[in-house]
Amino acid sequence: MGLKLTRRAGRDSWIIRGTVAGQRIHESTGTGDKRLADAIRLRREVQLLERHALGRAATVTFGEAALTYIETGGELRFLAPILELFGPDMLLREVDNEAVNRAARKLYPGAAPATVNRQLITPISAVVTMAAEDGLCEHKKFRRRKGDQARMRWLTPEEAETLIKAARAERTTRHLVRALGLLLGGGLRTGEAIALQTQTFYKQTGEAFITKTKNGDARMIRLPRRALDLILETDLPEVGPILLSPKGRAYAQRQNGGGQMQGAFNKARDAAGLGPEVTPHVLRHTWATWYYAQTLDFGALMDLGGWRKADMANRYRKIAPEDLADRLARHGWDFTRESFATQRRNTPAEIIKIDRAR
């Protein structure tokens, strides 16, 4: 029978309809240009005939495999530019190390090895691995770029205090103080901080229950008193997200979010005299370094940071000078939470007396 083009009254896009090799097709071409739609029709017909003759594994495209990956929970964030580059006709079996090299030259010229690994090779490998598990291709090992993939930057307590002071100084950045308390004191990712709700923040104990996490594992964070004080400098909303924009509005929550506050963060960072390598995510590295330096508790570091693997937690905690724990204490960053432990040992009447004295 073959495939034909049709178009419904009042609709712009041409529709492909018909049967090829026993498979009935009813698909939109996505275009109102008849010549382009006809080219899409011919390509689709050839694809169906090849699949019938050679089998699906020989003709499945990278785009089809990527769609399955996304539908089963995979991330689209870094796949979108790859799909645009590969186009609709790139066969899965054609995706090899040379194809990756070409894509790297096109999409990430001059990028650091870690960027190419994270934003190109990892998503391609994830799609191909899932397809191989479904029997659509052979398992492939993609060659990763060599280089120092660990982010080495973290803030000293003195740099952190300078950043906090800079954020307080400007009306357009003052709202960042609460975020800095969460990021420096709790090791949250920016997206996790934006998603944190007042209902799961416990100011009496300096704890917060994080339900929306990168790996899907909920966790409880425990803040030092200094971080809690930063968070409570201004009144918390009665309900809803803890972090609000300068206009008092909730941030839009996005997958892999955090860029919503990037502009304000950069402004405070520059005012503090810190370099462009200091990003909000550097504060997660900072928290891990601070926490371990003061507690030497690696198990708690993994639990509070939400890492499943020890090697990942190790990448975040950096080599620090021996006096770091003392310097943190001088600035009020007590990750042992001794003040909360003392509070738990007091009677309710004593707690009220202590709070009034403050």
Secondary structure, DSSP 8 states (H G I E B T S, - for coil): -EEEEE--TT--S-EEEEEETTEEEEEE-S-S-HHHHHHHHHHHHHHHHHHHHH-HHHH-BHHHHHHHHHHTT---TTHHHHHHHH-TT-BGGG-SHHHHHHHHHHH-TT--HHHHIIIIIHHHHHHHHHHHHTTSS---------S--S------HHHHHHHHHHHHHSTTTTTHHHHHHHHHHH---HHHHHH-BGGGEETTTTEEEE-S-SSS--EEEE--HHHHHHHTTS---SSSBS-B-TTS-B----TT--GGGHHHHHHHHHHTT--TT--TTHHHHHHHHHHHHHH--HHHHHHHHT-SSHHHHHHHS----TTHHHHHHHTT--TT-HHHHHHHHS-HHHHHHHHHH-
